[in-house]
Amino acid sequence: MSVESAADVTFDAEIPVVIIGAGAAGLVAALTARAAGAEVLVLERDALPRGSTALSAGLVPAAGTRWQRAAGIEDAPARFAADIMAKAHGEPDPALVDSLTTRCGPVLEWLADAHGLPFSVIEDFTYPGHGARRMHGLPTRSGAELMDRLLDAATRAGIDILCDARVTTLHMDGQQVRGIAYNRPDGSLERVACTALVLACNGYGGNRDLVAQHVPALSGALYFGHPGNQGEAVLWGDAIGAQARDLSGHQGHGSVAHPAGILITWATITEGGIQVNTEGRRFSNEMQGYSEQAAFVLQQPNAVAWTVFDSRIAGIARQFEDFRQAEAAGAILSAEDPATLASLMRVPPEALTATLDAVENLKRQDDPDRATDAFGRNFHGAPSLQPPLCAVRVTGALFHTQGGLAVNGEGAVLDRAGTPFPNLFAAGGAACGVSGREASGYLSGNGLLAAVALGALAGDAAAALVRPPPPR
Ligand SMILES: Cc1cc2nc3c(=O)[nH]c(=O)nc-3n(C[C@H](O)[C@H](O)[C@H](O)COP(=O)(O)OP(=O)(O)OC[C@H]3O[C@@H](n4cnc5c(N)ncnc54)[C@H](O)[C@@H]3O)c2cc1C
């Protein structure tokens, strides 16, 4: 990773818009720039582009979409923005939050209309902190499908994606990017000049040193994102005087099946399930959110917990490919009563039975004020768990970092004085997102929101630098 002067550099080629990283952010930026008439090259370090996007559930939050309207869901970008700000303790840049929440719905509709991505809204459960049902996904509810469909769209749009090309160097001329250099598997170095550069190479979750420095609570945790995300964007940014923001911000997840290593949807909790430790006791308010729950789970004996739910909830969870895989892997235990389930889980049966009884008692309270437990979770209105009961052993993991390069509402990277670099943009995990400085600031979907909406904004802005002037 280096930054070098562009003086005396001979470039092998010149492409107007160069994008580093072929995840959701890079591909949406590429599709948008291409639609605006720009020639685009995407450089991807892996032989096959997957990124964290392919590991995700592929759920993108958006407000005011036609899918929400068809389902009778009332929502609006301003309401979505308020949810983001509330979850992130008012820390994100409000202008960026407005920009992303306004743009995301139209981008999803454009991806559906222009590129055939068949999004639909999740109608049967609400994610913590969302004031409306606004998560949109593809039929399999998997990020792998999102990647496959974006790659297919990029191919059809005539976008060049060069794989096995790890970008190592930015060539600068003052504040202006002149080009980049990338390594090929045979060790050779190639250089491309560009008019605009979009950093879409995600954050630093795969860089142990940067995680230890910025997110020490999860430095020993399983990293569940793409290992190729080594933090080059923030390292390059630091070297050129860019502003980084909220580097301690991250998304954890408190429900990764262990040892199967498969994400278990948080609907298991929001629909009335709970988490207990190996002693059969609850240890937190699970409804605060799955991100902050990672650290709570890691504090339990052996750094594991059990997510306990029932077969009705399993029916909802089964819409997710991940959950179906966990079932196929034998990770989901099931039993007709708490004592039998406890023996399968190898936790004390009396303790698990007492925990479930206490939760059911709270769910039965007519008075909402009496339905709150000692951790602050209010169970009023939550459906009771009915046999057969289910349980899955889970651990906490780091999913992705949320801090990154500060950008304006068009995706332009800001310098330390707050002035945009003239032709440098960042999107997705490379940019500082809208989750603030703590795990608890992450609202479900903030990751792909920054990838999809900021990708489109950055793609537009990059293309505007190279678009031929309109005829006079
Ligand atoms: C298990 C899991 C589940 C998740 N579920 C959701 C969800 O449902 N909803 C949601 O909103 N978010 C979710 N997220 C977060 C979401 O996946 C990310 O926020 C999002 O995918 C980031 O997109 P991106 O394009 O910035 O990064 P990526 O998809 O990681 O793409 C970055 C690409 O850049 C490439 N790259 C890196 N460095 C270089 C380099 N130097 N040169 C060339 N290429 C490079 C990488 O190989 C990679 O292909 C989840 C994350 C995980 C791990």
The ligand as a Tripos MOL2 file, in Angstrom:
@<TRIPOS>MOLECULE
LIG
   53    58     1     0     0
SMALL
NO_CHARGES

@<TRIPOS>ATOM
      1 C1        -22.2840  -12.1060    7.3120 C.3       1 LIG1
      2 C2        -22.6440  -10.7060    6.9520 C.ar      1 LIG1
      3 C3        -23.9850  -10.3680    6.7940 C.ar      1 LIG1
      4 C4        -24.3390   -9.0600    6.4440 C.ar      1 LIG1
      5 N1        -25.6570   -8.7900    6.1850 N.ar      1 LIG1
      6 C5        -25.9910   -7.5410    5.7880 C.ar      1 LIG1
      7 C6        -27.3290   -7.2160    5.4200 C.ar      1 LIG1
      8 O1        -28.2090   -8.0620    5.3250 O.2       1 LIG1
      9 N2        -27.6260   -5.9220    5.1310 N.ar      1 LIG1
     10 C7        -26.6550   -4.9610    5.1350 C.ar      1 LIG1
     11 O2        -26.9600   -3.8000    4.8860 O.2       1 LIG1
     12 N3        -25.3650   -5.2520    5.3830 N.ar      1 LIG1
     13 C8        -25.0050   -6.5170    5.7020 C.ar      1 LIG1
     14 N4        -23.6920   -6.8090    5.9320 N.ar      1 LIG1
     15 C9        -22.6880   -5.7920    5.6310 C.3       1 LIG1
     16 C10       -22.4760   -5.7020    4.1150 C.3       1 LIG1
     17 O3        -22.1390   -6.9780    3.6280 O.3       1 LIG1
     18 C11       -21.3620   -4.7090    3.7780 C.3       1 LIG1
     19 O4        -21.6180   -3.4810    4.4270 O.3       1 LIG1
     20 C12       -21.3190   -4.4680    2.2690 C.3       1 LIG1
     21 O5        -21.2910   -5.7000    1.5910 O.3       1 LIG1
     22 C13       -20.1120   -3.6470    1.9160 C.3       1 LIG1
     23 O6        -20.0440   -3.5780    0.5150 O.3       1 LIG1
     24 P1        -18.7080   -3.0830   -0.1750 P.3       1 LIG1
     25 O7        -18.9400   -3.1170   -1.6310 O.co2     1 LIG1
     26 O8        -18.2560   -1.8270    0.4770 O.co2     1 LIG1
     27 O9        -17.6210   -4.1830    0.2410 O.3       1 LIG1
     28 P2        -17.3360   -5.6940   -0.3120 P.3       1 LIG1
     29 O10       -18.5890   -6.3560   -0.7270 O.co2     1 LIG1
     30 O11       -16.5240   -6.3360    0.7340 O.co2     1 LIG1
     31 O12       -16.4850   -5.4240   -1.6020 O.3       1 LIG1
     32 C14       -15.1720   -4.8930   -1.5230 C.3       1 LIG1
     33 C15       -14.3560   -5.5290   -2.6280 C.3       1 LIG1
     34 O13       -13.1100   -4.8410   -2.7230 O.3       1 LIG1
     35 C16       -12.0850   -5.7900   -2.9970 C.3       1 LIG1
     36 N5        -10.8120   -5.1970   -2.6140 N.ar      1 LIG1
     37 C17       -10.3800   -4.8790   -1.3620 C.ar      1 LIG1
     38 N6         -9.1690   -4.3070   -1.4240 N.ar      1 LIG1
     39 C18        -8.8240   -4.2460   -2.7390 C.ar      1 LIG1
     40 C19        -7.6730   -3.7660   -3.4340 C.ar      1 LIG1
     41 N7         -6.6300   -3.2270   -2.7970 N.pl3     1 LIG1
     42 N8         -7.6500   -3.8680   -4.7890 N.ar      1 LIG1
     43 C20        -8.6900   -4.4210   -5.4700 C.ar      1 LIG1
     44 N9         -9.7990   -4.9090   -4.8500 N.ar      1 LIG1
     45 C21        -9.8610   -4.8100   -3.5040 C.ar      1 LIG1
     46 C22       -12.4930   -6.9930   -2.1620 C.3       1 LIG1
     47 O14       -11.8800   -8.1770   -2.6210 O.3       1 LIG1
     48 C23       -14.0110   -6.9960   -2.3460 C.3       1 LIG1
     49 O15       -14.4020   -7.7880   -3.4440 O.3       1 LIG1
     50 C24       -23.3190   -8.0890    6.2870 C.ar      1 LIG1
     51 C25       -21.9700   -8.4350    6.4550 C.ar      1 LIG1
     52 C26       -21.6270   -9.7280    6.7730 C.ar      1 LIG1
     53 C27       -20.1760  -10.0780    6.9160 C.3       1 LIG1
@<TRIPOS>BOND
     1     1     2 1
     2     2     3 ar
     3     2    52 ar
     4     3     4 ar
     5     4     5 ar
     6     4    50 ar
     7     5     6 ar
     8     6     7 ar
     9     6    13 1
    10     7     8 2
    11     7     9 ar
    12     9    10 ar
    13    10    11 2
    14    10    12 ar
    15    12    13 ar
    16    13    14 ar
    17    14    15 1
    18    14    50 ar
    19    15    16 1
    20    16    17 1
    21    16    18 1
    22    18    19 1
    23    18    20 1
    24    20    21 1
    25    20    22 1
    26    22    23 1
    27    23    24 1
    28    24    25 2
    29    24    26 1
    30    24    27 1
    31    27    28 1
    32    28    29 2
    33    28    30 1
    34    28    31 1
    35    31    32 1
    36    32    33 1
    37    33    34 1
    38    33    48 1
    39    34    35 1
    40    35    36 1
    41    35    46 1
    42    36    37 ar
    43    36    45 ar
    44    37    38 ar
    45    38    39 ar
    46    39    40 ar
    47    39    45 ar
    48    40    41 1
    49    40    42 ar
    50    42    43 ar
    51    43    44 ar
    52    44    45 ar
    53    46    47 1
    54    46    48 1
    55    48    49 1
    56    50    51 ar
    57    51    52 ar
    58    52    53 1
@<TRIPOS>SUBSTRUCTURE
     1 LIG1         1 GROUP 0 **** ****
